[in-house]
Amino acid sequence: MDSRVVNRQIRAKVWPFLREQQFEKFTARTAWRAWELGVDVVNFQSFNSYLADAIGATTYSFSVNLAVYYPMCHKPGGAEPYPAEYSGDARLRLRKRLDQPELNRPDTWYVRPDGTNVADVVEDALNELRTRGIAWLTQFHDMAAALDAFMNRDDSDMTGRGLVEETLGGRLGSPARTRRVQGIAAYLGLR
């Protein structure tokens, strides 16, 4: 078993769905969709051996991270056409729905060392993209709704132990969050 098996499953199962959703650029683990005012990112985060050992996963296991990137919230000339997920202004880590006693973390799809469950875990991740992920990304295409979210919504904790599920650039009132609010408000002509 190696990561190429997981990459093939992602390419075969997930990328066709994302193409239907107008995603147009792909690497082995990341897809991008440019739209009029931003870029949506879907990333299947892999783990190096140090991190995998620390969380009790295999290096084949993965998390699914989403991001919305607004060039207007970044310095002129500093915007990225295909940003990394962690550069996103709004970010979400999906939760798995599979029962996986091997790994109780809600944000990590555990791939067994022999790879016997890789098709099932990729399918579960795809179902989360279908049922939650695309709608979450698309909500931020409405700039008035995005401004309201950035101004009023707290980061969410999926476990009560500090495992962040959704973040909008930082805590409410933080300089990073304020920069995003100012960028969107300026676009809307509210500044």
C-alpha positions in Angstrom: 0.0 0.0 0.0 1.2 3.5 -0.7 -0.3 7.0 -1.1 -0.6 6.5 -4.9 -3.5 4.1 -4.3 -5.4 6.8 -2.3 -4.6 9.4 -5.0 -6.0 7.1 -7.7 -9.2 6.6 -5.7 -9.5 10.4 -5.3 -8.9 11.0 -9.0 -11.4 8.3 -10.0 -14.2 9.1 -7.6 -13.9 12.7 -6.4 -12.4 14.7 -9.3 -15.3 13.8 -11.7 -17.8 15.1 -9.2 -15.8 18.3 -8.7 -15.5 18.8 -12.5 -19.3 18.7 -12.6 -19.2 21.5 -10.0 -16.9 23.6 -12.3 -13.6 22.9 -10.6 -11.0 23.2 -13.3 -7.5 22.7 -11.9 -6.3 19.6 -10.1 -3.2 18.1 -8.5 -3.1 14.7 -6.9 -4.7 16.1 -3.7 -6.1 19.6 -4.4 -8.8 21.0 -6.7 -9.6 24.7 -7.5 -12.7 26.5 -8.8 -12.3 30.1 -9.8 -15.4 32.2 -9.8 -16.0 35.9 -10.4 -14.8 37.2 -7.0 -12.7 34.3 -5.6 -11.4 30.8 -5.6 -12.8 27.7 -4.0 -10.3 25.0 -2.8 -10.8 21.4 -1.9 -7.8 19.6 -0.4 -7.3 16.0 0.7 -4.6 16.5 3.4 -2.1 13.7 3.7 0.0 13.1 6.7 3.7 12.6 7.1 4.9 9.8 9.4 5.4 12.2 12.4 1.9 13.6 12.3 0.3 10.2 11.5 2.0 8.7 14.5 1.0 11.6 16.7 -2.7 11.3 15.9 -2.8 7.5 15.6 -3.4 7.3 11.9 -1.5 5.9 8.9 0.3 8.0 6.4 -2.4 7.0 3.9 -5.2 8.5 6.0 -6.4 12.0 5.2 -8.5 15.0 6.2 -10.6 17.0 3.8 -10.2 20.8 4.0 -12.2 23.4 2.1 -11.4 27.0 1.6 -12.8 30.2 0.0 -10.1 32.7 -1.0 -11.0 36.3 -1.8 -8.3 38.2 -3.6 -9.9 41.5 -2.4 -8.9 40.6 1.1 -5.2 40.4 0.3 -2.6 43.0 -0.7 -2.7 44.1 -4.3 -0.4 42.0 -6.3 -0.2 39.4 -3.5 -3.3 37.5 -4.5 -2.7 33.9 -5.6 -4.5 32.4 -8.7 -4.4 28.9 -7.2 -4.0 29.4 -3.4 -3.1 26.7 -0.9 -6.1 25.7 1.2 -4.5 27.1 4.3 -4.3 30.6 2.6 -8.1 30.6 2.4 -10.2 33.3 4.1 -13.0 31.0 5.1 -11.9 27.4 5.9 -13.8 24.2 6.8 -12.6 20.8 7.8 -15.2 18.1 6.9 -16.2 15.4 9.3 -16.4 11.7 8.3 -19.6 9.8 8.8 -18.0 6.3 8.8 -17.7 4.6 12.1 -14.0 3.9 12.4 -13.0 2.4 15.7 -9.3 2.4 14.6 -9.4 6.3 14.8 -12.0 8.2 16.8 -11.1 11.6 15.3 -14.1 13.1 13.5 -11.9 14.9 11.0 -9.6 12.1 9.8 -10.5 9.3 7.4 -8.4 6.4 8.5 -7.0 4.2 5.8 -5.8 0.8 7.0 -2.2 -0.1 6.4 -3.3 -2.8 3.9 -5.6 -0.3 2.1 -8.6 -2.6 2.3 -10.9 0.2 3.2 -9.6 2.9 0.8 -12.6 2.8 -1.5 -15.0 3.1 1.4 -13.2 6.1 3.0 -12.9 8.0 -0.3 -16.6 7.3 -1.0 -17.5 8.7 2.5 -15.4 11.8 1.9 -17.1 12.3 -1.5 -20.5 12.0 0.2 -19.5 14.7 2.6 -18.5 16.9 -0.3 -21.8 16.3 -2.0 -24.0 16.8 1.1 -22.1 19.5 2.9 -19.0 20.7 1.2 -20.2 22.3 -2.0 -23.1 24.1 -0.2 -20.6 25.4 2.4 -18.3 26.8 -0.3 -21.2 28.3 -2.4 -22.7 30.2 0.6 -19.6 32.4 0.5 -20.3 33.4 -3.1 -23.1 35.8 -1.9 -20.9 38.6 -0.7 -23.5 40.2 1.6 -24.0 36.8 3.3 -20.2 36.4 3.5 -19.8 39.8 5.1 -22.4 38.8 7.7 -20.6 35.5 8.4 -17.2 37.2 8.8 -18.7 39.9 11.1 -20.9 37.7 13.3 -20.0 34.0 13.2 -17.6 32.4 15.7 -15.1 29.8 14.7 -16.6 26.4 15.4 -15.1 23.6 17.5 -16.1 20.1 16.4 -15.1 18.3 19.6 -15.1 20.8 22.4 -11.4 20.1 22.7 -10.1 22.8 20.4 -10.4 20.9 17.1 -11.6 23.7 14.8 -14.1 22.8 12.2 -14.7 26.2 10.6 -12.6 29.3 10.8 -13.2 32.7 9.1 -9.7 34.1 9.2 -9.4 34.3 12.9 -11.5 35.0 16.0 -14.1 37.7 16.0 -12.4 41.1 16.3 -9.0 39.8 15.5 -6.8 41.8 13.1 -7.0 38.9 10.6 -10.8 38.7 10.7 -11.0 42.5 10.6 -8.9 42.6 7.4 -11.3 40.2 5.7 -14.4 42.2 6.9 -12.8 45.4 5.5 -12.0 43.8 2.1 -15.5 42.5 1.6 -17.1 45.7 2.9 -15.0 47.7 0.5 -16.0 45.5 -2.4 -19.7 46.0 -1.4 -19.1 49.8 -1.2 -19.8 49.9 2.6 -16.5 51.2 3.7 
